[in-house]
Amino acid sequence: DITHRFDGELLERELEFQLAFQGKKQSQFGIAPLIRKRYWNGRLHDEHNINVYANYRPTGRLQLGTYINVGRLLDLVEGEVGQRALLGLWGNAAIGRGVNIEWEGNTQRMHRDGGTAFEATMMDVRMGWQFTPQQRLRLTLQGSEVLRDQSRYSRKINETARNWAGQLVYSYKLNPRTALYAGATYVAFMDDDNLELFGNTRSVFLKLSYGWQP
């Protein structure tokens, strides 16, 4: 695919294909190479990487997956291309009656200009409990951490950034078109100016959804 700006400036030229296989236990394996020319900060940058992924179900209640991406990627903060490697793991499981959990986590590192420019880690865990046909409880926990090396950047940056968030939601469905939602959210962060985790968002909410047909 090719994308141009309104004045004809090339923004992106990308070539990508995917080869995928399916096997027993609902297993999948795929490989997807990519070559891209990308416009950023007044210049065109060459990127190329390869993505490899796999997942399968060892049992009917458990699914496991992984993905790996390696290659040349543009560091948007500095506007320079470096070697990036990313590893991710994900899965979902049904635990007991009406209880399920989903998770995903990945870590990546970029090597540029003779050293590691940044390391980043992300996690996302979601748990649900359908304890009656009408009632459901859901808990979501998310977090990320980014560590950057100031010597690899030409301007002042945050060398440390951490973010954490949690949300609890209760839902009650009176019928397929009417539902009540109630929940609470908490968000915290930490950076170079705030050396301890600081809770900057606390909220509660209540929502009533009603649908009808004329």
N, C-alpha and C positions, 0 to 999 in steps of 0.2 A: 504494500500500500504506500501511496505517496500523498503527502499533505503540503499544500502551499498556503502562504499568507495571502490576504486580500490583494497585496501589491505584487504578487508573483514570487516572493521570497520563499525558498524551500525551507520548510520547517522539519520535515521528516521523510526519509525514504527507508522503507523497511522490507526485508525479505525474511520470511519465517515459514517453516513447515514442521509437521508433527508426524511421527510414526508411533503407533500404539498397538499393543498386543493385549489380548484377554485370555485368561486361563481359568483353572479350577479355583474353587472357593471364592468366586467373584473377584479374582485377582486381575490387576491391570499393571502394565508396565509401559512407559512411554519415554520418548526422547524428542526434544524440540530445539533445534539450533536456530539462532537468530543473528542476522546481520543488519545493522542500522546506522544511518547517517542522521545526526540529530543537531538541530540548531539551538544554541543556548548562549546568551550573553554576546550576541553579535558574531558568533563563529559556528562553523559546522564541526561536529565531533564524530569520530568513528567509534562505534560500539559493536561488540560481538560477544555472544555468550551461548551456552548450551544448558538446557534445563532437562534433568532426568527425574522421573517420578515413578513411584510404585505404591500399590496398596492392595490389601487382601483381607478376607474375613476368615480367621482361624476357627471361629465358631459363629453361630447365628447371632450371638449377642455382642460380638466384639469386632471392630474394624480398625486396622492399623495402616498408617500410610507415612511416606517420607518423600521429600523432594530435595534435590541438590541443583544449584545454579552456580556456574563458574564462568568467568570471562572478563572482558573489558567493559566497564560501566562508568558513566559520567557522575562525578561527585558534584551535585548541584550547588552545594555551598561554595566550593572553590572554583567551579567551572573547569575542572581538569579531569581527564580520564585516568582511571587506575584499575588494578586487578582486584576484582571482587569475588569472594567465595561465600556462598550461603548454604546453610543446612537447616532443613525444617522437619519437624515430626508432628503428626496429627493423628487423631483417632476418635472413636466414640464407642460407648459401651452401654448396654442396658443392664442395670443392677437391680435385681429384685422386681417387685411388682410396681410398675408405673414410674420407676426411677431411672433416669438416664444421665449420662455425662458426656460432654464433648470437650476436646482440648486441642490446642495447636500452639506450638512454640517454634521459634527459629532464632538462629544466631548468624551474624554475618560480619565479615571483616574486609576492609579495603586496604590494599597495599599500593602506595603511591609515593613517588619522589624519594625512594630509598627507605621508606618506613611505613608503619601502619597509620593511616590517616584517621580511621575510626573503627570502632567495634560497636555493634548494636545487637541487642537481645530483646525479643518480644514474647509475651505469653498471653494466652486467652483461654480461660476455663469457664464452661457454662454447664450448670447442673439444673435439671428439671425434675419435678415430682408431680405427677398427675394422680393425686390421691382420691379423687372422685371423677366421674365423667364430666362434671361441670367445673371443678376447681383444679387450679394448677399453681404451683409455686416455682419460681425460676430465680436462680442466683447466678450472676455474671461477675467474674473477676478478671481484670485486665491489667497488664503492667508492661513497661518498656524501660530500657536503659540504653543510653548512647554515650560513649566515651570517645572524645576526639583529642588528637595531639595538636596543640596550638602551633607547634613549629612547622606543621604541614599546611598551614593556612596563612594567607596574606593579610587577613583582617582579624579583629578580635572576635572570638567565638566562645560559646559555652563549652568547656571541656567535659563537663559532667551534666547529664540531664536524665532524671528519672521521673516517671509518671505512673501512678497507680489509680485504679478506679474500681468501684464495686457497686452493683445495683441488685436490689431485691424487689421482685414484682410478684404480686398475688393477683390472679385473675379468676373471675367467676362468670361463666356463660349461662345466662338464663335460657337462651335459645340460640340457634345458629346466627342470628342477626343482632343479638343484644348481649353486651358483656360489660362487666365492671372491672377496672384495673386500679390497683393501689400499690404504691411502692416507695422506695427511698434510694437515693444515690449519694455516694461519697467519692470525691476525687482529691488526690494529693499529688504534689510534685516536689522536686528538689533540683537545684541547679547551683552554679558557682556563687550566686548571690544569696541563696537560701541553702545552707549546708545541712539542714535537718529537714526531714520530710514535713511538708506544710500542707494541711488540709485547706484547700481554697474553695471547695464547692461542697455544700451539703444541701440536699433538697428532698422534699417529699411531694408526691403527686397523687391525684385521684382523677380518673377518667371514666366517663360513661359513654359507651358506644351503642347507638340504637339505629337499626335499619328497618325500613318498611317498604312494602311494594304497593303502588297505587291500585 
